[in-house]
Amino acid sequence: MSCRLILTLLFVAISYTTQAQITLQQYRSSVIDYSHTLRRAEATTEGAEADMQLARKEMLPSLGVSSEANYDLRVGDKARAVSWSMRADVVQPIFYGGVIHATKERAEMLWNEALSREQSAMLDVIYDADVAYWTLSRAEIYYRAIEDYRSIVASLRDVAAHRFEEGYTSKSDLLQVESRLSDAEYQLSRAKQQWMQALHNFNVMRGGDPTDVISLAESILDTKYLPEREDVAEVVLSHPDYVAAIASREASRWAVKVARAAYLPNIGAGIYGLWYPKTPNVRGAGTRLDGGVTLTMTTPIYHFGERRQAMRSARSNLRRAELLAEDIADEIVLNESNGWTNLVSTLERVEAVRHNLNLATENLEISTYAYGEGLGTILDVLQAQLSWLQIYNNAIAAQYDYALAIAAYQYIIGESLDR
């Protein structure tokens, strides 16, 4: 088998099965559908939405019914031993120190925060799916490369054995090739283990059988163009982590007002209806229906400094939320800069190693041909093989790093949510 044919095979994604190929987007969708992390985030969002709706209901009138019954052990001949009453109240909050409005606004901010946290969880899941996809691609390509490398060494062993039998080479040459073949088989075993582990992780993340053999429609060896760099200011403002931090900050701001409202006057109005037996409560007296309007007001006066400490605690939480939002903004700026630098650098390595691989392939062809014609030594061929394998491994690593760099940059800027 010629080296050019081997090189062609190495740069083609080979599948073990006839199953339909799975694209990166299809794998993302399957991981999203199975992800327990997303299900937990959705449950948190659902709970926050319910809390928000509950807070909104606090501003509406409420209807309540109460009843009471008494049994008197000492009654006259005509008096009833049992007396009772039933009351219905409709209460409308008027002013509770602003606590109802502040609680509602705080609940809405917490709901917005939960929505953003859910988007952030989605980014995490998509990035993890990308890493699993490209890791499997790398492991499979490396496994194929070692398989073909073993074939190269085995072919060289046959040539060395034939030359030894014909008396053109020494036993030392044959032993060196045999040693190299043993090492290639060892590397093949390790490569297969890495591929199987990557396959297991790939399948478990989508809820499949760990041992299912998958055919990938995309490869780290595919041409991937450098994405356009995003404006970092826009990235910060739209990033789910920053949006969640801002919502948390605003929720803390409303929490300060909630704490203050607990020590302000409360005013409420209501309408009530009362049904009870007439007085005196004797047989045949009948019942009576009354009603009226109520207006209540309560004012806290002194709580031994409780209000001051409550406000101090609430303001402290607000300050922490403000600083956290600033830290997250700085972190996004830093991650975007590092992510773009990593993207450009890995692309440079991809382009450099491609040129080196062409040189190593040509050197391997020449060395192998020269040895077969008796014009070179076995050491030249073995060294050419090692050089070729190392450079090809570098090519795989560079392509893998570049694929992950693209996934990481999309994760940093939140682009994956738009796909």
Secondary structure, DSSP 8 states (H G I E B T S, - for coil): --HHHHHHHHTS---SS-S--B-HHHHHHHHHHH-HHHHHHHHHHHHHHHHHHHHHHTTS-EEEEEEEEEE-SS--SSB-SEEEEEEEEEEEEEESTTHHHHHHHHHHHHHHHHHHHHHHHHHHHHHHHHHHHHHHHHHHHHHHHHHHHHHHHHHHHHHHHHHHHTTSS-HHHHHHHHHHHHHHHHHHHHHHHHHHHHHHHHHHHTT--TT----BS--TTS---------HHHHHHH-HHHHHHHHHHHHHHHHHHHHHHTTS-EEEEEEEEEEEE-SS-BTT--EEEEEEEEEEEE-----TTHHHHHHHHHHHHHHHHHHHHHHHHHHHHHHHHHHHHHHHHHHHHHHHHHHHHHHHHHHHHHHHHHHHTTSS-HHHHHHHHHHHHHHHHHHHHHHHHHHHHHHHHHHHHTGGGG-
